[in-house]
Amino acid sequence: MRQPVTAYLGLGANLGDARGALDFAMQQLGQTPGIDVTARSAYYRTSPIESSGPDYINAVAQVVTQLTAPQLLNCLHAIEAQVGRARPYRNAPRTLDLDILLYGEGRIASPALTIPHPRMGARAFVLVPLAEIAPQCVALMQLDGVRGQAIERLL
């Protein structure tokens, strides 16, 4: 059996019932063998960045997993597919987007997966909810760098 790894996942959606899609994803993650959801941020509303469509609902989840990073990514893609995720073009509006932000201390650079997530440091919708549940993973300088991006914590 593999040693458990703590990973952080970004969740976002801006089509259909975005909040419902994030709720569904959290539920599916918690029911997946080899994944334990150990923390989750509040939901946040943000404007699309390098995208279009309605505002996004975003969150970050902390999981402890025995899955490898590629196995975890396959699991995330399967959950996205269950809510009709389509990929018609880069940064298209989406019913659900699930990303691996961090996977333990791991660093991966492959055509299918890059960890840490290559754009997480430039996005308030990742850094603010990540800092909420794992402040040790976000430097104050990073938060200062995204301070101009509009983000609203939802109740």
N, C-alpha and C positions, 0 to 999 in steps of 0.2 A: 504494500500500500504506500502511496506517495505521501510525503510530508505535506501537511496543509500549508497553504500560502494565503496571505491576506492580499486581496486585490480590491481596486476601486473601479467602479463602473459608472459611466455617464449615461443618463437616460434623458431622452428628449422626444418631443412630438409637437407637430403644429397642424395636423390635419385631423378632421373628425373629432372624436372625443379624446383629446390629448391627455387629459388627466386620467380618464378611464384606461387609456393605453398604458400609462405609467403604472397605475395600480395593478393592471393585469401582469405587466412585466415583473413587478416586485413579487407578486403571488407566484408566478411561474418559476422565478429564480429560487424562491423559498421551497418549492416542491421538487426541485431538481436534485437527484442524488449526487452527492459530492460537492454541493454548494450550500452554505449556510449564510443567510443574510444577517449580519451582525450589527449593522447601523444603516440608517438612511436619513438623508437630509430632508428638510422641508422642500416643498415645490416652489419654483421660481418662475416668473413670467419674464421673458426677454424678447427683444426684437430679433428677427433673423439677421445673421451675420453671413455674408457671402452667399445668401440664399434669398428666397422670396416667400410670399404667402403670409398667413396670419402669424401672430406672435407664437413663440414656443413656450411650452411648459417643460422645465428641466429639473433634474434632481441628480444626486450622486448616491450610490449605495456602496457600502463596504461589505465584502463577502470574504468568507474563509472557504477556500476550495481545495479539493484534492485533484482537480482537473488541471491538465497542462494548459498553458495559455492558448494554443491552437484549439484544444477541445472546448475551452471556455468560449472562445470566439464562435465556434460552430454552434454551441448552445444559444448564444445571443442571436445569431442569425436565424436559428429555428424559431425563437420567440418572436422576432420581428416578422417572420413569414406568417405566423399565426394571426397577426393583425393586418395582414395585407401589405406589408412593406414592399414598395416597388422602388427600383433604382433606374429611372428613365435617363437621368443625367446627373453629373456631379452636383452635390448640394441641393438637390431637388427637395421641395417640401415633402414631409414624411409623416406617415401614421405612427411610426415608432423608430427611434434610432438608439441603439445600444452600443456603447464603446467601452473597451478596456482602457482605462486611463493609466493605471499602475498595476503591476503584477509583482508583488513582493519587491525585491531589489532588482528584479530582472530587467534586462535590456534586450530588446529584440528588434532587428531590422530585416524584414523580409518583404517580398512583394505583397503578401497577404496581411501582415501585421507589423506595426511599429509600436514599441513600448519603451519608455513612456509615450503616451499619445503625443504626436508631434505638434499639435496646435493647442494643447490644453493650457499652456502658459500665457496665451494671448486672449483667453476667453473668460469673461466674468461668469458666464453661465456654467462653467466648470469650476473655476477657482473659488467662487463664493460658497456654493454648496459643499465643495470638498473641504474648505476651511471650517465649515460648520461642524463636520463630523470627524475630521482628521487635521486639526490645525498644524500638526507637525509636518504635514506634507506640503504646506503652502507658505512660502516666504512672504513677509510683509511687502517686500519690493515687488513681488508678483501682483499682489492685490493693488498696490499703488499704480501699477502699469495698466490695469483695466478699470480704474475708477471712473473713467469717462463713459463706460458702457452702461446703458440703462438696464437695471435688473430690479425686480420687485418680488419680495418674499410673499408668498401666498399663505393664507391661513388654512 
